[in-house]
Amino acid sequence: MGRSALVMVLAGMCAVIMASCAERAPDLRLETTPLISGGLGWVVVDIAYARLGAEPSFEAADSGYARRGDVLRIEGRDVVHGDSDQGLWYRVETPGGSGWVHWSQVSVYQSRELAEKAAESRP
């Protein structure tokens, strides 16, 4: 009984050692949950004038414009695949309504305070 228990303990230790040496899966970073974070975030416009579309497309009807340094609340997101409009689009709130802006025209921040601080530091 003593010898078989020793063999079992050694086998268990070997299994633990081998498992700890295995390649680990990469860290999984999940998207921030809007209910926990307080919203989808805020954007700061990076280009001189960003055209806002009625839909997430460069061909959509105009719904407004935003200027460099404007801080806008994100109301929604959409990912477009497979054409000239591909990429991540943000639906943002403006004083005159809302519209869609392409990710390449803005920088995204988790809070209004961070976005405003970033906007103030821009030339």
Summary of the structure (lengths in Angstrom):
residues: 123
radius of gyration: 24.7
end to end distance: 78.4
largest distance: 81.6
contacts: 299
relative contact order: 0.18
helix: 28%
strand: 35%
